[in-house]
Amino acid sequence: MEELPNIYERLGADNLQLLVDYFYDLVFTDEQLAPLFSKTPKEVIKQKQLLFLTQFLGGPGAYSELYGHPKMRARHMPHEITESRAIAWLQCMNKAVYKLPIDEQLKKELFSTFPKMAFHMVNTSE
């Protein structure tokens, strides 16, 4: 039985790069989210996100090769992540996903991978 392509394979590297670009254009102008990203250069953040999402969506594991196990919640602990910031993050991701030149079903499937992760990052009450 042939294995179906994963999200990364169906999305493709070019569309994933577009997603990261669209997403961070929104994040860096969002009043709740921009302060969380002010200490690291934008290109470094985007490159790490691209590597993480590649691996997260079923592509090559370059993130782990370079940085070790993702441990995303632990890596985000130094930052105040509230439920409203998780929602703002998801709103930016939703806009970025729906701007991609891919079919609606893949957009829905791709976006559905993010809410659980976003709320898992919440570490501060409001």
DSSP file (Angstrom, degrees, kcal/mol; ACC not computed):
  #  RESIDUE AA STRUCTURE BP1 BP2  ACC     N-H-->O    O-->H-N    N-H-->O    O-->H-N    TCO  KAPPA ALPHA  PHI   PSI    X-CA   Y-CA   Z-CA
    1    1 A M              0   0    0      0, 0.0     2,-0.2     0, 0.0     0, 0.0   0.000 360.0 360.0 360.0 128.6    0.0    0.0    0.0
    2    2 A E        -     0   0    0      1,-0.1     2,-0.3     0, 0.0     0, 0.0  -0.527 360.0-122.4 -78.1 135.8    1.4    3.4   -1.1
    3    3 A E        -     0   0    0     -2,-0.2    -1,-0.1     1,-0.1     3,-0.1  -0.586  26.3-120.7 -78.2 135.9    1.9    6.0    1.6
    4    4 A L        -     0   0    0     -2,-0.3    -1,-0.1     1,-0.1     2,-0.0  -0.455  35.5 -96.2 -73.2 147.5    0.1    9.3    1.0
    5    5 A P        -     0   0    0      0, 0.0    -1,-0.1     0, 0.0     2,-0.0  -0.361  41.2-125.0 -62.7 141.6    2.2   12.4    0.8
    6    6 A N     >  -     0   0    0     52,-0.1     4,-2.2     1,-0.1     5,-0.2  -0.196  32.2 -91.8 -79.2 178.5    2.4   14.4    4.0
    7    7 A I  H  > S+     0   0    0     50,-0.2     4,-2.9     1,-0.2     5,-0.3   0.911 126.1  53.3 -60.1 -43.2    1.5   18.1    4.4
    8    8 A Y  H  > S+     0   0    0     49,-2.3     4,-3.1     1,-0.2    -1,-0.2   0.929 110.0  47.5 -58.4 -45.6    5.0   19.2    3.7
    9    9 A E  H  4 S+     0   0    0     48,-0.3    -1,-0.2     1,-0.2    -2,-0.2   0.883 116.0  44.1 -64.5 -38.9    5.2   17.2    0.5
   10   10 A R  H  < S+     0   0    0     -4,-2.2    -1,-0.2     1,-0.1    -2,-0.2   0.857 118.0  44.5 -74.5 -34.3    1.8   18.5   -0.7
   11   11 A L  H  < S-     0   0    0     -4,-2.9     4,-0.5    -5,-0.2    -2,-0.2   0.932 100.7-150.3 -74.1 -47.7    2.6   22.1    0.3
   12   12 A G     X  -     0   0    0     -4,-3.1     4,-2.0    -5,-0.3     5,-0.2   0.173  26.7 -86.3  87.3 152.2    6.1   22.2   -1.1
   13   13 A A  H  > S+     0   0    0      1,-0.2     4,-2.2     2,-0.2     5,-0.2   0.853 123.9  54.6 -62.2 -38.1    9.2   24.2    0.0
   14   14 A D  H  > S+     0   0    0      1,-0.2     4,-2.1     2,-0.2    -1,-0.2   0.922 110.4  45.0 -65.3 -43.8    8.3   27.3   -2.0
   15   15 A N  H  > S+     0   0    0     -4,-0.5     4,-2.5     2,-0.2    -1,-0.2   0.848 110.8  54.3 -69.3 -32.5    4.8   27.6   -0.5
   16   16 A L  H  X S+     0   0    0     -4,-2.0     4,-2.3     2,-0.2    -2,-0.2   0.910 107.9  49.8 -66.5 -40.1    6.2   27.0    3.0
   17   17 A Q  H  X S+     0   0    0     -4,-2.2     4,-2.5     2,-0.2    -2,-0.2   0.915 110.6  50.6 -62.0 -42.2    8.7   29.8    2.5
   18   18 A L  H  X S+     0   0    0     -4,-2.1     4,-3.2     2,-0.2     5,-0.3   0.919 108.3  52.8 -59.7 -44.0    5.8   32.0    1.3
   19   19 A L  H  X S+     0   0    0     -4,-2.5     4,-3.0     1,-0.2    -2,-0.2   0.939 110.3  46.8 -57.4 -48.9    3.8   31.0    4.5
   20   20 A V  H  X S+     0   0    0     -4,-2.3     4,-2.4     2,-0.2     5,-0.2   0.911 114.3  48.0 -61.9 -42.7    6.7   32.1    6.7
   21   21 A D  H  X S+     0   0    0     -4,-2.5     4,-1.8     2,-0.2    -2,-0.2   0.946 115.2  43.9 -63.5 -49.0    7.2   35.4    4.8
   22   22 A Y  H  X S+     0   0    0     -4,-3.2     4,-1.4     1,-0.2    -2,-0.2   0.929 114.1  52.0 -60.2 -45.4    3.4   36.2    4.9
   23   23 A F  H  X S+     0   0    0     -4,-3.0     4,-2.6    -5,-0.3     3,-0.4   0.932 111.3  44.1 -59.9 -49.8    3.2   35.2    8.6
   24   24 A Y  H  X S+     0   0    0     -4,-2.4     4,-2.3     1,-0.2    -1,-0.2   0.782 104.9  62.2 -73.4 -24.7    6.1   37.3    9.8
   25   25 A D  H  < S+     0   0    0     -4,-1.8    -1,-0.2    -5,-0.2    -2,-0.2   0.887 113.1  39.3 -60.1 -36.4    5.0   40.3    7.8
   26   26 A L  H >X S+     0   0    0     -4,-1.4     3,-1.2    -3,-0.4     4,-0.5   0.909 114.3  52.2 -77.1 -45.2    1.8   40.1   10.0
   27   27 A V  H >< S+     0   0    0     -4,-2.6     3,-1.3     1,-0.3     7,-0.3   0.906 105.1  54.7 -59.7 -44.9    3.6   39.2   13.2
   28   28 A F  T 3< S+     0   0    0     -4,-2.3    -1,-0.3     1,-0.3    -2,-0.2   0.567 112.8  43.6 -72.7  -6.3    6.0   42.1   13.1
   29   29 A T  T <4 S+     0   0    0     -3,-1.2     2,-0.5    -4,-0.2    -1,-0.3   0.373  89.2 103.7-112.5   1.3    3.2   44.6   12.7
   30   30 A D    <X  -     0   0    0     -3,-1.3     4,-3.0    -4,-0.5     3,-0.1  -0.733  65.6-145.4 -86.7 125.5    0.9   43.0   15.4
   31   31 A E  T  4 S+     0   0    0     -2,-0.5    -1,-0.1     1,-0.2    -4,-0.0   0.800  97.9  44.7 -64.5 -29.1    1.0   45.0   18.6
   32   32 A Q  T  4 S+     0   0    0      2,-0.1    -1,-0.2     1,-0.1     4,-0.2   0.844 123.4  33.2 -79.8 -34.4    0.7   42.0   20.8
   33   33 A L  T >> S+     0   0    0     -6,-0.2     3,-1.5     2,-0.1     4,-0.6   0.835  99.8  73.0 -94.9 -36.1    3.2   39.8   19.0
   34   34 A A  G >< S+     0   0    0     -4,-3.0     3,-1.5    -7,-0.3     4,-0.2   0.860  92.6  57.9 -52.4 -42.2    5.9   42.2   17.7
   35   35 A P  G >4 S+     0   0    0      0, 0.0     3,-1.0     0, 0.0    -1,-0.3   0.805  99.2  60.6 -61.0 -26.2    7.4   42.8   21.2
   36   36 A L  G <4 S+     0   0    0     -3,-1.5     3,-0.2     1,-0.2    -2,-0.2   0.727 110.3  41.0 -69.4 -20.8    8.0   39.1   21.6
   37   37 A F  G X< S+     0   0    0     -3,-1.5     3,-0.6    -4,-0.6    -1,-0.2   0.182  84.1 101.5-112.9  15.3   10.3   39.1   18.5
   38   38 A S  T <  S+     0   0    0     -3,-1.0    -1,-0.1     1,-0.2    -2,-0.1   0.659  75.0  56.5 -80.3 -16.0   12.2   42.3   19.1
   39   39 A K  T 3  S+     0   0    0     -3,-0.2    -1,-0.2    -4,-0.2    -2,-0.1   0.586 100.3  59.5 -94.7  -9.6   15.5   40.9   20.4
   40   40 A T  S <  S-     0   0    0     -3,-0.6     5,-0.1     2,-0.0    -1,-0.0  -0.952  94.2-100.6-121.2 138.1   16.3   38.5   17.5
   41   41 A P    >>  -     0   0    0      0, 0.0     4,-2.1     0, 0.0     3,-0.6  -0.262  30.7-123.7 -56.5 139.6   16.9   39.6   13.9
   42   42 A K  H 3> S+     0   0    0      1,-0.2     4,-2.8     2,-0.2     5,-0.2   0.865 109.6  53.8 -53.3 -42.9   13.9   38.9   11.7
   43   43 A E  H 3> S+     0   0    0      1,-0.2     4,-2.1     2,-0.2    -1,-0.2   0.855 107.9  50.3 -66.3 -33.6   15.8   36.8    9.2
   44   44 A V  H <> S+     0   0    0     -3,-0.6     4,-2.3     2,-0.2    -1,-0.2   0.929 112.1  47.7 -66.8 -45.2   17.1   34.5   12.0
   45   45 A I  H  X S+     0   0    0     -4,-2.1     4,-2.5     1,-0.2    -2,-0.2   0.934 112.9  48.5 -59.9 -47.5   13.6   34.1   13.4
   46   46 A K  H  X S+     0   0    0     -4,-2.8     4,-2.6     1,-0.2    -1,-0.2   0.892 110.6  50.6 -63.1 -40.2   12.2   33.3    9.9
   47   47 A Q  H  X S+     0   0    0     -4,-2.1     4,-2.3     2,-0.2    -1,-0.2   0.921 111.7  47.0 -65.6 -43.5   14.9   30.8    9.2
   48   48 A K  H  X S+     0   0    0     -4,-2.3     4,-2.8     2,-0.2    -2,-0.2   0.915 113.2  49.5 -63.2 -42.3   14.3   28.9   12.4
   49   49 A Q  H  X S+     0   0    0     -4,-2.5     4,-3.2    -5,-0.2     5,-0.3   0.912 109.8  51.4 -63.5 -42.2   10.6   28.9   11.8
   50   50 A L  H  X S+     0   0    0     -4,-2.6     4,-2.2     2,-0.2    -2,-0.2   0.935 112.9  45.0 -60.5 -46.5   11.1   27.6    8.3
   51   51 A L  H  X S+     0   0    0     -4,-2.3     4,-1.9     2,-0.2    12,-0.6   0.912 115.2  48.3 -64.0 -42.5   13.3   24.8    9.5
   52   52 A F  H  X S+     0   0    0     -4,-2.8     4,-3.3     1,-0.2     5,-0.2   0.956 113.3  45.9 -63.2 -50.1   10.8   24.0   12.4
   53   53 A L  H  X S+     0   0    0     -4,-3.2     4,-2.4     1,-0.2     6,-0.3   0.865 108.3  57.4 -64.1 -35.1    7.7   24.0   10.2
   54   54 A T  H  <>S+     0   0    0     -4,-2.2     5,-3.4    -5,-0.3    -1,-0.2   0.954 115.2  37.2 -55.9 -49.8    9.5   21.9    7.6
   55   55 A Q  H ><5S+     0   0    0     -4,-1.9     3,-1.5     3,-0.2    -2,-0.2   0.922 115.1  54.0 -68.9 -45.3   10.1   19.2   10.2
   56   56 A F  H 3<5S+     0   0    0     -4,-3.3    -1,-0.2     1,-0.3    -2,-0.2   0.834 109.8  48.3 -58.5 -36.0    6.8   19.7   12.0
   57   57 A L  T 3<5S-     0   0    0     -4,-2.4   -49,-2.3    -5,-0.2   -48,-0.3   0.365 130.9 -87.8 -92.6   5.1    4.9   19.2    8.7
   58   58 A G  T < 5S+     0   0    0     -3,-1.5    -3,-0.2     1,-0.2   -52,-0.1   0.527  87.3 119.7 108.0   6.5    6.8   16.0    7.7
   59   59 A G  S   <S-     0   0    0     -5,-3.4    -1,-0.2    -6,-0.3   -52,-0.0  -0.090  72.8 -40.6 -89.1-166.5    9.8   17.3    5.8
   60   60 A P        -     0   0    0      0, 0.0     2,-0.5     0, 0.0     3,-0.4  -0.156  53.4-123.4 -57.3 150.5   13.5   16.9    6.5
   61   61 A G     >  +     0   0    0      1,-0.2     4,-1.8     2,-0.1     3,-0.2  -0.188  62.6 133.4 -91.7  41.0   14.6   17.2   10.2
   62   62 A A  H  >  +     0   0    0     -2,-0.5     4,-2.3     1,-0.2     5,-0.3   0.817  67.0  62.1 -63.1 -31.1   17.2   20.0    9.7
   63   63 A Y  H  > S+     0   0    0    -12,-0.6     4,-3.2    -3,-0.4     5,-0.4   0.962 107.8  42.2 -59.0 -50.6   15.8   21.9   12.7
   64   64 A S  H  > S+     0   0    0      1,-0.2     4,-1.8     3,-0.2    -1,-0.2   0.868 111.8  55.6 -64.4 -36.5   16.7   19.0   15.1
   65   65 A E  H  < S+     0   0    0     -4,-1.8    -1,-0.2     1,-0.2    -2,-0.2   0.895 119.2  32.2 -62.4 -39.3   20.1   18.5   13.3
   66   66 A L  H  < S+     0   0    0     -4,-2.3    -2,-0.2    -5,-0.1    -1,-0.2   0.867 137.4  17.5 -85.3 -39.3   21.0   22.2   13.9
   67   67 A Y  H  < S-     0   0    0     -4,-3.2    -3,-0.2     1,-0.3    -2,-0.2   0.436  99.6-120.1-118.4  -2.4   19.3   23.0   17.2
   68   68 A G  S  < S-     0   0    0     -4,-1.8    -1,-0.3    -5,-0.4    -2,-0.1  -0.369  70.1  -6.0  86.5-174.0   18.4   19.7   18.9
   69   69 A H  S    S-     0   0    0      1,-0.1     0, 0.0    -2,-0.1     0, 0.0  -0.248  72.9-122.7 -53.5 137.7   15.0   18.5   19.8
   70   70 A P        +     0   0    0      0, 0.0     5,-0.2     0, 0.0    -1,-0.1   0.879  35.9 176.3 -55.1 -43.5   12.4   21.3   19.2
   71   71 A K     >  +     0   0    0      1,-0.1     4,-2.4     3,-0.1     5,-0.2   0.882  10.4 179.6  38.4  52.9   11.1   21.4   22.8
   72   72 A M  H  > S+     0   0    0      1,-0.2     4,-1.5     2,-0.2    -1,-0.1   0.847  70.1  51.7 -58.3 -40.5    9.0   24.3   21.7
   73   73 A R  H  > S+     0   0    0      1,-0.2     4,-0.7     2,-0.2     3,-0.3   0.943 112.6  46.0 -64.3 -44.7    7.2   24.9   25.0
   74   74 A A  H >4 S+     0   0    0      1,-0.2     3,-0.9     2,-0.2    -2,-0.2   0.897 110.9  52.8 -63.4 -40.4   10.6   25.1   26.9
   75   75 A R  H 3< S+     0   0    0     -4,-2.4    -1,-0.2     1,-0.2    -2,-0.2   0.779 111.5  47.1 -66.9 -25.1   12.1   27.3   24.2
   76   76 A H  H >< S+     0   0    0     -4,-1.5     3,-1.8    -3,-0.3    -1,-0.2   0.505  84.0  95.9 -93.9  -4.9    9.2   29.8   24.6
   77   77 A M  T << S+     0   0    0     -3,-0.9    -1,-0.2    -4,-0.7    -2,-0.1   0.829  75.1  61.6 -56.9 -36.0    9.2   29.9   28.4
   78   78 A P  T 3  S+     0   0    0      0, 0.0     2,-0.4     0, 0.0    -1,-0.3   0.680  98.1  73.9 -65.7 -12.4   11.3   33.1   28.6
   79   79 A H  S <  S-     0   0    0     -3,-1.8     2,-1.0    -4,-0.0    44,-0.1  -0.794  89.4-117.6-104.7 142.4    8.5   34.9   26.8
   80   80 A E        -     0   0    0     -2,-0.4     2,-0.7    42,-0.1    -3,-0.1  -0.669  37.4-179.2 -77.1 104.7    5.1   35.9   28.2
   81   81 A I        -     0   0    0     -2,-1.0    42,-2.4    40,-0.2    43,-1.7  -0.907   3.2-179.5-112.8 108.6    2.7   33.9   26.1
   82   82 A T     >  -     0   0    0     -2,-0.7     4,-2.2    40,-0.2     5,-0.2  -0.484  43.3-104.3 -97.5 169.6   -0.9   34.6   27.1
   83   83 A E  H  > S+     0   0    0     41,-0.4     4,-2.3     1,-0.2     5,-0.2   0.904 122.8  53.3 -61.4 -40.4   -4.0   33.1   25.7
   84   84 A S  H  > S+     0   0    0      1,-0.2     4,-2.3     2,-0.2    -1,-0.2   0.854 108.6  49.9 -66.2 -32.2   -4.7   36.4   23.8
   85   85 A R  H  > S+     0   0    0      2,-0.2     4,-2.6     1,-0.2    -1,-0.2   0.880 108.7  52.2 -70.6 -37.2   -1.2   36.2   22.3
   86   86 A A  H  X S+     0   0    0     -4,-2.2     4,-2.3     2,-0.2    -2,-0.2   0.911 111.2  47.8 -62.1 -40.9   -1.8   32.6   21.2
   87   87 A I  H  X S+     0   0    0     -4,-2.3     4,-2.5     2,-0.2    -2,-0.2   0.916 111.1  49.9 -65.9 -43.0   -5.1   33.8   19.5
   88   88 A A  H  X S+     0   0    0     -4,-2.3     4,-2.2     2,-0.2    -2,-0.2   0.905 110.5  51.2 -61.2 -40.8   -3.3   36.7   17.9
   89   89 A W  H  X S+     0   0    0     -4,-2.6     4,-2.5     1,-0.2    -2,-0.2   0.927 111.1  47.9 -60.5 -45.5   -0.6   34.2   16.6
   90   90 A L  H  X S+     0   0    0     -4,-2.3     4,-2.9     1,-0.2    -2,-0.2   0.869 108.6  53.9 -65.5 -36.5   -3.3   32.0   15.2
   91   91 A Q  H  X S+     0   0    0     -4,-2.5     4,-2.2     2,-0.2    -1,-0.2   0.917 110.7  46.4 -64.1 -42.0   -5.0   34.9   13.5
   92   92 A C  H  X S+     0   0    0     -4,-2.2     4,-2.4     2,-0.2    -2,-0.2   0.923 114.0  48.2 -63.8 -43.6   -1.8   35.8   11.8
   93   93 A M  H  X S+     0   0    0     -4,-2.5     4,-3.0     2,-0.2     5,-0.2   0.906 109.9  52.4 -64.7 -40.5   -1.1   32.2   10.8
   94   94 A N  H  X S+     0   0    0     -4,-2.9     4,-2.5     2,-0.2    -1,-0.2   0.936 110.7  46.9 -60.3 -47.1   -4.7   31.9    9.5
   95   95 A K  H  X S+     0   0    0     -4,-2.2     4,-0.6     1,-0.2    -1,-0.2   0.907 114.1  48.5 -61.1 -41.4   -4.3   35.0    7.3
   96   96 A A  H >X S+     0   0    0     -4,-2.4     3,-0.8     1,-0.2     4,-0.6   0.924 112.0  48.1 -65.8 -44.8   -1.0   33.7    6.0
   97   97 A V  H >< S+     0   0    0     -4,-3.0     3,-1.3     1,-0.2     5,-0.2   0.924 110.8  50.5 -60.7 -45.4   -2.3   30.2    5.2
   98   98 A Y  H 3< S+     0   0    0     -4,-2.5    -1,-0.2     1,-0.3    -2,-0.2   0.563 103.5  60.4 -76.5  -5.8   -5.3   31.6    3.4
   99   99 A K  H << S+     0   0    0     -3,-0.8    -1,-0.3    -4,-0.6    -2,-0.2   0.603  83.9 105.8 -88.4 -14.8   -3.1   33.8    1.3
  100  100 A L  S << S-     0   0    0     -3,-1.3     2,-1.7    -4,-0.6     7,-0.1  -0.320  80.7-120.3 -68.1 147.5   -1.2   30.8   -0.1
  101  101 A P  S    S+     0   0    0      0, 0.0     2,-0.3     0, 0.0    -1,-0.1  -0.409  76.7 109.7 -84.9  61.1   -1.9   29.7   -3.7
  102  102 A I  S    S-     0   0    0     -2,-1.7   -91,-0.1    -5,-0.2     5,-0.0  -0.833  76.3 -80.4-129.4 167.2   -3.0   26.2   -2.7
  103  103 A D     >  -     0   0    0     -2,-0.3     4,-2.0     1,-0.1     3,-0.3  -0.293  39.9-112.7 -72.9 157.4   -6.4   24.5   -2.7
  104  104 A E  H  > S+     0   0    0      1,-0.2     4,-2.5     2,-0.2     5,-0.2   0.844 113.7  55.5 -58.1 -39.6   -8.9   25.1    0.1
  105  105 A Q  H  > S+     0   0    0      1,-0.2     4,-2.5     2,-0.2    -1,-0.2   0.912 108.9  46.9 -63.5 -42.2   -8.7   21.6    1.5
  106  106 A L  H  > S+     0   0    0     -3,-0.3     4,-3.0     2,-0.2     5,-0.2   0.877 109.8  54.6 -67.5 -36.5   -4.9   21.8    2.0
  107  107 A K  H  X S+     0   0    0     -4,-2.0     4,-2.8     2,-0.2     5,-0.2   0.943 111.0  45.3 -58.6 -47.8   -5.4   25.3    3.6
  108  108 A K  H  X S+     0   0    0     -4,-2.5     4,-2.1     2,-0.2    -2,-0.2   0.925 115.1  46.9 -62.5 -45.1   -7.8   23.8    6.1
  109  109 A E  H  < S+     0   0    0     -4,-2.5     4,-0.5     2,-0.2    -2,-0.2   0.915 113.8  48.3 -64.1 -43.8   -5.6   20.8    6.8
  110  110 A L  H >< S+     0   0    0     -4,-3.0     3,-1.6     1,-0.2     4,-0.3   0.954 112.9  46.4 -62.3 -51.3   -2.5   23.0    7.2
  111  111 A F  H >< S+     0   0    0     -4,-2.8     3,-2.1     1,-0.3    -1,-0.2   0.864 102.3  65.7 -62.1 -34.3   -4.1   25.5    9.5
  112  112 A S  T 3< S+     0   0    0     -4,-2.1     4,-0.4     1,-0.3    -1,-0.3   0.664  90.8  66.0 -63.8 -14.5   -5.6   22.7   11.7
  113  113 A T  T <  S+     0   0    0     -3,-1.6     4,-0.4    -4,-0.5    -1,-0.3   0.636  97.8  56.4 -79.0 -12.5   -2.1   21.7   12.7
  114  114 A F  S <> S+     0   0    0     -3,-2.1     4,-2.7    -4,-0.3     5,-0.2   0.840  84.0  69.0 -95.8 -35.6   -1.6   24.9   14.6
  115  115 A P  H  > S+     0   0    0      0, 0.0     4,-2.4     0, 0.0     5,-0.3   0.902 101.1  48.6 -57.0 -44.9   -4.2   25.6   17.3
  116  116 A K  H  > S+     0   0    0     -4,-0.4     4,-1.5     1,-0.2    -2,-0.1   0.928 115.1  45.8 -59.7 -44.6   -3.2   22.8   19.6
  117  117 A M  H  > S+     0   0    0     -4,-0.4     4,-1.0     2,-0.2    -1,-0.2   0.917 110.9  53.0 -64.8 -43.8    0.5   23.9   19.4
  118  118 A A  H >< S+     0   0    0     -4,-2.7     3,-0.7     1,-0.2     4,-0.4   0.920 112.1  43.8 -60.0 -45.4   -0.4   27.6   19.9
  119  119 A F  H >< S+     0   0    0     -4,-2.4     3,-0.7     1,-0.2    -1,-0.2   0.769 105.5  62.9 -74.2 -23.9   -2.4   26.9   23.1
  120  120 A H  H 3< S+     0   0    0     -4,-1.5    -1,-0.2    -5,-0.3    -2,-0.2   0.769  98.0  58.9 -66.3 -25.1    0.3   24.5   24.4
  121  121 A M  T << S+     0   0    0     -4,-1.0    -1,-0.2    -3,-0.7   -40,-0.2   0.651  75.2 116.2 -79.3 -16.6    2.7   27.5   24.4
  122  122 A V    <   +     0   0    0     -3,-0.7   -40,-0.2    -4,-0.4     3,-0.1  -0.345  27.0 155.7 -58.9 125.3    0.6   29.6   26.8
  123  123 A N        +     0   0    0    -42,-2.4     2,-0.4     1,-0.2   -41,-0.2   0.325  52.9  56.9-133.9   3.5    2.6   30.0   30.0
  124  124 A T  S    S-     0   0    0    -43,-1.7   -41,-0.4   -44,-0.0    -1,-0.2  -0.999  70.3-134.8-141.8 133.8    1.2   33.2   31.5
  125  125 A S              0   0    0     -2,-0.4   -43,-0.0   -43,-0.1    -2,-0.0  -0.512 360.0 360.0 -85.0 160.6   -2.4   34.1   32.6
  126  126 A E              0   0    0     -2,-0.2    -1,-0.1     0, 0.0   -44,-0.0   0.441 360.0 360.0 -95.4 360.0   -3.8   37.5   31.7
